[in-house]
Amino acid sequence: MRTFLLLVRAGFRRHSTYRLALLAGTATNSVFGVIRASVLLGAIGSAGTHIAGYDGPRVLAFVWWGQALLGVVNLWGFQEVGQRVRTGDIAVDFLRPAGPQLVYLAEDIGRAGVNFLARGLPALLIGALLFDLAWPPGIGSWILGLLSVAVAVVVAFCGSFIVNLSAFWIVEIRGIRLLWMITTGFLCGLYVPVPWFPDWLRTFAEWTPFPSMLQHPLDILSGRVDGAAVWGTLATQLAWAVALVVMAQVVLQSGRRRLEVQGG
Amino acid sequence: MADFTPYRVVLRSRMRAQLQYRTSFVTDVVGTLGVGLTELAEVLVIFHNVDVLGGLDFSAALLVFALSNVCFSVADMLVGHLDQLPTYIRAGTIDAFYVRPLPLLAQFMASDISLRRIGRLSVALGALGVALSIGDIAWSAATVAIIVLTLVSGTAIFAALFTAAGGLQFYVVDGAELTNAFTYGGAYAAQQPQRVFPDLLRIFWTFVVPTAFIAYLPAVAILDLPGDHLAPSWLAWFTPLAAVLAWLLAAGCWRAGTRHYQGAGG
């Protein structure tokens, strides 16, 4: 546990080095936030008062929490692990006392922390200054909402980790990464809320881990899901987190048996 | 008359190189196709819930989406690699461009062409075809002229945004994402019915970063919609002027940026 926390701190410090990049991220997220907020508000105005449980303030919360969490949850994935598998450097990771999954997860949590404080919160603040957002309906929603964000970070990390590990079997994984990025962006509810999808697409999305990466935390934080239903949402997310953690470990171990590193 | 041979040779070699690794190339094309499709899906999902957005019905909104996406895909294919400028600056390889006896911007533009963007372009062209055929359009020479003018000037405006962003990147190497706000953010704004924005923002997207000229204003003119105080239908004819102004600004940014650069040393 101590090792894990130290690794989280290392990840935090590594990613807090690029201050200008964080500031740039906030600015870009805010511009997209303003555009998306205008579009979705326009849609709600045109529909009457609400669409699928989202009224004006809630959809604004959806947009701005979404922009704030965009850099926190690793939606676009990473490529470091895949490259290390490809070059054989992953062998070094296997030799370390802590398993690769734990090490990379710790670093990703550190990265998420920096992005939440330095990139997410400022974007949220800008959103709150410009628009009239709905806030989580109670202290319970705040706590469970933030917990839900943490679980989302784990789910997104494990998904991308598994994608990276496919490099054990396929040398060039760029295609799979691209496919992952495109599917995630759409089905996680970054562009439009998943509940707005046509029935067949929504049902499909709900059977995938993608809504657990963004839509579920947004549902809780915007107050669209409230009361006892919050626990159900959180349970879905936790189930996906456990499933993906286990699956990543299984893939990692079978990849390890396959791995041949040359050189001396 | 300038001699274009060096540019042609470089471009041809870049294209050949990309087509060399077939699987990689096909993967990338499928990737940009997927990006195009998700962007389109966003419009479809919104219109699954409403009939009108920002005063536009589905066919009109699709026309706005298509015009801006065709222009963006072409501009991205031609000069999108200006985005990679910080990589060149960090690695110091930009110096090689400075010492060659050709204009820096022209060299840089010709240094690559992203054929893979053809995937996204095909989605945009498909959407344009559908939008023009289902739209209620009184075809005339003026309509055709507006469409052609828009496609050319719109591409030029996006290219100008990429160039201006490139110029600024000499100042903010680590903060390259900052300029994404104008390039990709501008592209996202361009494909929206502009009436969803508050007036202040519409003025910004029309007169400061002129992305409203790329799709919304032309669509109002093509479909002969009533327009409003910030989008009278005659304004579409000023799209080429907006492109010229955008390029003046871009040239200024690029010039300032390239002069600001001190070299990597060595």
Interface residues (C-beta under 8 A of the other chain):
Chain A: Y18 L20 A21 L23 A24 G25 A27 T28 S30 V31 F32 V34 I35 R36 S38 V39 L40 L41 G42 A43 S46 A47 I51 A52 E172 R174 G175 L178 L179 I182 G185 F186 Y191 V192 W196 F197 P198 L201
Chain B: T23 S24 T27 D28 V30 G31 G34 V35 T38 A41 E42 V45 I46 H48 N49 V50 D51 V52 L53 G54 V172 D174 G175 A176 E177 L178 N180 A181 F182 Y184 G185 Y188 A189 Q192 P193 R195 V196 F197 P198 L201
